């Protein structure tokens, strides 16, 4: 497993001159070996159909520093970019829409474009790996560790925005309609930038200490609750929209997604359900019959099929696409920045979750990249990845985007295509930049009907929940661990299913804004299921000691297995007794027979 040139010790290999690098670059673009190579490109596009013969020869593996053709790097980089696309665009669309701050179409298009640009730029930071001068610390992993806008912030943001509208921080019309609130979005990104300092500070802590304080017992249920809480918004969109129309009110507001949308229908209409199902079914079909490149892009292909059907049946409006500018970039639109105190604690919990997700994702990336998953170099990659994750969170707020996280889906692309080469990662960053700069592309994404988007996001959010379950599955189910999971999930599930359970605890209505803000922060934490689960799990994990029986017996400490040895001995005694009794009986019969004889 070659991890060079990212060595901890001094690098004794001769350095290449600029002339050597230039000749290598020219050769890559002017020779057949450098441009195309001998790679079996048909492998990426060959579908998995029942009547087709499966290839018995595996594709070659391209390691971290192996030479690979330029065309293959671009092709696999495009595959990585497509696998990231759905995850990157979903948070800005949700937060700018009716479930968020109700921004106008131009602001929503800007956020989607900027998300793609920022994720492309900051993914390059993770992939490159910079050494901090005169220190043992690094920024970045040096692997294909790409970043995207985090789903984790969505439950906190939607809860905070609802509170902002309720308290008057965001404006509402006389009839109760929520008006656009760029001030609320600015408060979110500014507070997120401040809270990113926590992850930056934690990155200088030894990975062993972080894993002890934030083990899978803490992160597993937290991630699972994030996914479960998000599925609600995805399912509402699937049925037509997550705005006020989801309550099926009387009058003009009963149509989804909005009154003026093309082909607007009541929430839950069969047409909306069918559109979302077309996306969901396409994802399943691609996974079963698709080629390797189709499997890794199944979510995007499902979205594409849903958009084609929606366009053919009159659910698309081209007005937003036509009105969008040809190009966009960072800071074309800006938002007033402010610190919103009630979301500080929930966002600190978000960054703790993002840090632990980064550690898990980087470990998985090292594994599928055939690199060491222990030792000094691995610990250095973890430190650099967490530090870059924190810095990216800080920079993303300054670049008008919500916190970022290290994406896990690219590990599947690496395993599927057998390519862990950084060139493919840089190509992915390039394609993300191109997609973001051409804002017509972002305008088309914003115009996607809610039902189509809901079919995709429901699948993505469920994948987040399954990731949490997978993390929980690595935890030994001792009595102590079961107790911690039960206690933390009890509150988390309760707050997720009944989100307003804590809304009437504080009755203060005075003019002290600091006091009111403190109460609002407590209410927001207690009504955010995953934050409540995280804090309870951390506390119980630190105060509850492992029991002696759990330490000795570990995961086999079940009633049946504990008594198994004693049961085995008892059966042996019974069998010996039967043998002795049977032998005695036989002797008596023989003696009797002898007597009778």
N, C-alpha and C positions, 0 to 999 in steps of 0.2 A: 504494500500500500504506500504509494509515493505521494507525499504531501508537499514536496518541494514546489516552488521556492519559498514557501511560507514557513521557514524554519525559525525555531526559538533561538538557537545558537547562531554563531557567526556563519555567514554564507561564504564558503571557500571556492565556489565555482567561478571560473573566469566570466567576467561580464562581457556581453556582446556590445560591440561598437554600434554607433548610429548607422554606419555603412552596412554592417551585417543585417541590422534590422530592416533597413531600406531594401536591400536585395531580397530578403525573405518576403517582404510585403509585395514587391513587384512579382516575385515568383508565384505567390499565392493567386494573383489575378491574371497571370499571363501563361501559366502552364496548365495542362489538363489535370495533372495530379493535384495541383494546388487549388484549382477552381472546382473540379467535379469529383476527382478521385475515383475509386472503384467501389463505392458504397452501393448496396442493393436498395435503390430508392423505391422499388416496387413494394418492398416490405412495409413501408409506411402507409401505403394506400390499398393494400390487399385486404378486402373485407373477409369477415369470418362467417361465410355462408356454409350451410350443411353439406352442399354437394361439391365444395371446393376442397382440394387437398391442402392440408396444412403444411407449411414449410418446416422441415426438420432441422434446418440450419439457423442458428441464432444470429442475430445481427451483431456486428463487432461492437465492443464497448470502447467508448472514447472517454478516457480519464481526464482528470483536472487539467493536465498540461500536455495532453497528447495533441499531435497535429491532426487537423481535420479539414476537409475541403470547405471553401468559402460558401458554395451553394448549399451544402448540408447544414452549415452553421446558420445561414439565413433561414432555411426551411424549418429547422428545429426551433430557432428563435421565434419565428412566427407562430409555431405551435405553442410555445410557452406563453406568448403574448395573448393568444386566443384563450388559453386555459385560465388566464388571469382576468380576462375582459369582464366577464359577468360579475366577479367579485369586486372589481374596482368601481364599476358604474352604479352598482346597486345602492350603496349608502348615500351618495349625493342625490340620487333620484328620490329616495325615500325622505331624506331630511329636507329637501327643497320642496317636497310635495305637500299634499293635504295632511299627512300625518306628522309633518314637521313645521316649518316656518312659512309655508305658502308663498314661496318666492315666485316672481313672474318668470315667463318662459326664457327670457334672455339670461337671467341670473342662473337658472337651473342648467341651461346649456353651458354656461361658463364653468360651473362647478364640475360638470362631467368632463369637459375638455381639460380643465386644470388638474383634475384627479389623475387622468391618464398621463399628463406631462410630468407632474410631480412624482408619480410612482415610477415612471421611467428614469427620471434623474436620480432619485434616492435609492432605487434598486441597484444602480451602478455603484453607489457608495458601498453597499453590502457586498457586492460581487468583487470589488477591487481590493479591499483590505489595506488600510493605511496604518503605518506604524507611527505611534506618537513619539516624537523626538525625545531621546534620553529617558525613556521609560520602558517598562516591560509590557505596556498596554497597546492595544490595537483598536482601530475602528473598522468594522466590517468582518465578514467571515472568510472571504476569498473563495466562496462556493457560489453555486446558482441559488442564492438565498434572496429571492425577490420579495418586494413589499407591495402592499395594496391597502386601500382604505379599509379600516377595521369594522367588522360587524358589531364588535363588542360595545362600541359607543352608542349604537342605535337605541337600545332600551333606555339608557340614561338620557340621551338627547330628547327622545320623544316625551319622556316623563317631565323633563325640565321645561320643554316648550309648552306643554299643557299647563304647567304651573305658571309660566310666564304670562300666558294669556289669561289665566284665572286671576292673577294678582295685578294685572294692568301693565306689566312690563312690556308686553306686546299688545298692539292695538286690535280692537274688535269693532265691527260695525254695529249700528243700532239694533239690527235684527239678530245679533249674536254671531254673525259670520266672522271668521278669523281672517284678518287682513295680513298682507305680507309683512314680515318682521325681520328685516336684515339685521337689526340691532340684536335680536335674539341669537342669530347665527354667529354674529361677531363675538358675543359673549361666550358662546360655546368654544370657538376656536382659541380665543384668548385664554380662557381658563384651562383648556387642554394644553396649551403651550406652557403655562406655569406648572401644571401637574406633571409634565414630562420630566421635570428635574428629578423627580423621585426615581424613575427608571435609570436615569443617567447616574445618579449616586449609587444605586444598587448594583450597577454593572461593575463597580470596583470591588464588590464583595466576592469572596471565593465561591465558585459554583456549588461546592459541597454544602456551604452554609445556606445558600439560597434554596437548595433542594431540601434541606432539613426544615427550614421555616415554611417553605411553600411546596410541600410534596404533592404527588398526584392525588392524595387524599383531599387536598384543598382545591387544586386546579380542576380535577375531574368533574365534581358536581357543579362547580362554578361555570365551566364551559358548557356543560349539558343544559344548565338553566338558561344561559344566554341563547342557545339555539331554540329551546322550547318557548321562551318568551317572544322570539322573533317570528316563529311560525304563525302566530296570530295575525300579524300584519300581512304576511305573505298570503295567507288563506283569505283574508278580507279582500286583498287585491285580486285574487283569483276569481272571487265572486263578483267583482265589478269595481271596487275601490275601497280605500281605507279611510275616506273622509266622512263627512256627516251623512252621506247617502247610505252608509252601511247600516244605519239604524232604521232605514226605510221610512223617512218622515213623509208627511203629507205635503202636497204642493209641488212647486218647481224643483225643490232640492231633493226630490226622490230619485232623480235620474243620476246614473253613475257613468263615468267618473265625475263629470260636471254637466251642468245643463247645456252648455254650448258645445260639448264634445260631439264629434260625428258619431252617429248611430248610438246615442245615449239610451240606456235601458235601466230599469229598476235593478237594485242590487240583488244578486242571486239568480238572475235570469239564466235560462238554459244556454243562451248564446255565450254569455260570459264563461260559464262553467266549461263549455265545449272548447272555447279558445284556450283556456288554461290547460285543459286536458291534452290538447294537441301538442303543447310544449312538453308536458310531462311524459306522454307516450313516446315522443321522438327521442327523448333522453334514454328511455329504457331500450328502445329498438337499436340505437347507436351502440349502447353497451353490449347488447347481445350479438349483433351482426356486424358492427362497424370495424373498420381497419384501425390499426394503432393510432393514427392521427385523428380519426373520428372519435375514438373512445375518449381521448384526452380533451377533445373539444365538444363533447356531447351536449353540454349545457348551452353553448353558443349555437350549435346546430339546431337544438330544440327551440331556442329563441328565434332563430332565422325562419324555421318552418312556421312558427306561430305568427310571425310578422307577415309572411307571405299570405297566409290564410286571412289575417286581419285586413291586409291591404286589398285583397280580392273581394272582400265582403263589405268594404266601406267603413272600416273602423279607424282608418288613418287620416290625419289631416296634414297636408303638405305646407300649410301656411307658415308654421314655425320653421320648417326647413328652408323655405324660400326667403324668409326674413333674416335668417342667421347670417352673420358675416362669413367670408370665405376662410378666414384664419383667426386664431385666438392664441393667447398666451397668458402667463401668470400676471396678476395684478391689472388685467384689463377692467375687472370689476373689483371693488374693495368693499369691506364691511366695517362699521364702527366697532372698535375693540373695547371690551370692558371685562372686568372680572365679576362673575356671577357666583357669589358665595355658596348658595345651596348645592351647587354641583361639584364643589371641590372634593368632598369625601367620596362620592360615587366615582369621579374620574380618577382619584388615587387608586381605587379598587380596579378600575379599568386598566391602568398601567401595570399593576401587579399581575393581572391576568395576561396582558400582552407580553410581559417579561417571561412568564412561565411558558406561554405558547411559543415564544421565540426559542427558548432552551430546548423544548421538545422538537420543534421543527428543524432546528439546526442539527440536533442529534440524528434525526431521521435523514436529513440531507447528507450528512457524513456517511451514514450507513449505506444508502443507495448509491453514493458516489464512490464506494469501496475505499473509504478512508477510515482511520482509526477513530473509535468512539470512546477512548480513554487516554489518559496521559497529558503531558504538558501542552502539546500542540492542540489537542482537542479542547482543553480548558481555555486555551488562548482564543480559540475560535468562538467558544461560548461567550467569553468576556467581550470580544470585539463585536459579536453579533448583538448582544444585549445593549452595549453602548451605542452602536449604530441605530438600534431600534429606538432608544431614548432620544438620540439626536434627531432622528427622522421625525419623531413625534413633535419635538420642539420646532423644527423647521417647517413641518407641514402646516402648523397653525399660522406661522408668519407668511406662508405661501397660500393662505386662505382655504386650507383643506383640513378636515377633521383628522384625528390621530390615525397613524398607519400601523400595520402589523406585518410580521413575516408570514408569507403565504405558505401553506402546506401542500396545495394541490400540485405544485410544480415537482414535488418529490415523486408523484405518480407519473409525470411526464418523463422524468429521468429514468425511472425503473422501466417504463414501457419502451422508450426509445434507446435505452442503454447509452445515453450521452450525458456526462457530467461536466463537459467542457465549458469553460467560462465564455468562450466565443459565442456559444448559443445564448448565454445569459445576456451578453452585451447586445446581441442581435435583437433579443426580446425588448430590451430597453429602447433600442432604436425604433422599433415598430410602435411601441407605446407612445413615443414622442410624436411620431407621424400622425397616429390616430388622434392625439390630443390637439395638435396644431391646426389640423383641418376641422374647423368647428362644424361644418355641415354634417360630419359623422356624428358628433355629439348631439346635434339637433335632431337627427334621425333617431338616436337612442332615447332622447327625452320624449319624442312623439309616440313611443311604443305604448299601446293600450294597456291599461292597468291589469286586465285579465291575463294578457300574454306575460307581462312582467311577473304577475303573481304565480303563474305556473312554474316559472324559473326560480323565483326567490324562495318558494316553499321548499323546493328540492335543495337549494343551497343552505337554507336555514336548518333543515333537517340534517344535513351533512355536518353542520356545526354541533348539533346535539349528539349525533353518533360519535363524533370525535371525543366529546366529553365522556360518553359511555365507555369508549375504548380506553381512555385514561383511567377510569375507575376500575376497569377489568385488570389493570396491573397491580392493584392494591390487594394485599392479603386480607381476606375477610375474617379477621379476628373479631372477638367480641368488642374490643375497644374501637376498632375501625368501623364496625357496623353501627355502633352507638353514635360516633361522630357523623357518619353519613346520614343516619336517621334524624338526628337533631338539626343538622344544617339544612337538609333537604325539606324537612317539615316546614320550616319557616320560609324557605325559598319557594317551594311549590305553593304555599298558602298565599304569599305576596304576589305571585305570578297569576294565580287563578282569581284572586280577589284583590285587585290592585289598589282599591280605595279603603282598605281595612284600617289604615292608620290615619286617614284624612281628617278625622274628627276628634283626635286626641287633644290637640292644642287649640284652645279657644281664644287665644290672645288676639286682640284687634286694635291695639294702641298705635301710637305714632313712632315707636322706637323701631327703626328699620333694621338695626343690627340684631335686635332680639327676634324680630319677625324672620329675618334671614336665617338665623340659627335654627329656629323651629322648622322653617321650610327645608333646611338641609337634612334634619333628622327625618322628616316626613318622606323626603325623596329617597333616602337610603332605605328606610323601612318599607317603601313601596316598590323598590327595585329588587326583584327576587334574587338575582345572581349576586348583588352586592351584599345582601343580608346573608346569603349562604357562604360567601367568601369570608366575611368577618367572623361568623360563628365557627366555621371550620378552622380558621387560623387560631382562634382563641382556644377551642377545645383541643386541638392538636398539640398546643404548647402546654396546657395545664393537666391533661389526662395522661398518666403514665401507662406504659405497656404492662399488662398483667403478666405474671410469671408463667401461667399456663399458656398464654398467647405466644410468649417468646419461645417457649420450648416446642409447642406443637405447631405453631404457625398456621398455615392454611388447612392443615388436616385435622384441626381441632373440632370435629363434629362428634355428635353423640355416638353414632354408629362406629366410626373409626377408632375412637378412644377405647371402646370396649371390645374391639375386635380381637385383640390378643387374648384377653380373658375368656372370651367366647370360644376361641379356638382351643384353649387348654381344657375348658369344660367339655367340649365335644370329644376331645381325645380321651378324657376319663370315662365318658359315657360309652365310647366305642370299646375301650379296654374292658369295661364292665360287661358289655354284651358278649365280648369274645370269651371272657372267663366263664360267664353264665352259660353260654352256648356249649362250651367244651364240657362243662360239668353235666349238663343235660344229656349230652351225647354219651358220656360215660355211664350215666345211670341207666339209660335205655339198653346199652350194651350189656350192663350188668344184669338188668332185668331179663334181657333176652337169654343171657347165659343161664340165669336161674331157671327160666322157663324151659330152656333146653334140657 
